[in-house]
Amino acid sequence: MSSTSPNLYIISSVAGGGKSTIISRILAIHPEFYFSISCTTRAPRPGDIPGVTYYFLTVGEFKKKIEEDQFYEWASVHGNYYGTLKDPIHKAISEKKVVLLDLDVQGAKTVKALRPESVSIFIQPPSRDIWIERLIKRGTDSEESIERRITNGISELEQASSFDYVVVNDDLDRATEEVKSIIQSEGSPSSSSKVLP
């Protein structure tokens, strides 16, 4: 990548859109990339590893970090707090590492406003019906949580065009390759969103 290329990549999607899986695949290929681990107050799910998938905090611990201005961005999403720590990202950027952020749409917009040189990528499900089916089959959320995520997700899908790139996740292998090619490409993102084939 050239010296003018951005090294901060915001990857976002609706809940169950596949962004975390795509990021995991890219990190397996490029372990030299830095992945920003978010803080959350939600309970760990099966397969979650504290300090790897998330930093799991109590509400009190999270609010203390807010007071100490430790977060790049934070928000209350689906009834839980989520936040991105400043210091590790600043350190990785100073070391000229490629930095990947896994953020919801709200957090993505906040970071993009703070760091306009960053590249924002929205992972879009192939259709609303397929997305809802994936979300239900994931089996990690209660019925109430799924309904809330669907309601929020419909609003988030309408904001996809505000991202620099939109990658349709109709095939996981292809979508991963498309995101990887964006990250590895030189030059700035286009001024308008680009839905990749």
Protein Blocks (a to p, Z undefined) as FASTA:
>chain_A
ZZkbccbdcddddehilmmmmmmmmmmmmmmbccdddddfbdcdehiaghklpccddfkl
mmmmmmnopafbdcdeehiacdddfklmmmmmmnopacdddddfklmmmmmmmmmmbccd
ddddfbfklmmmmmmmnopacfklmmmmmmmmmmmmmmmmmpmbdcddfbfklmmmmmmm
mmmpgcjddfbdcddZZ
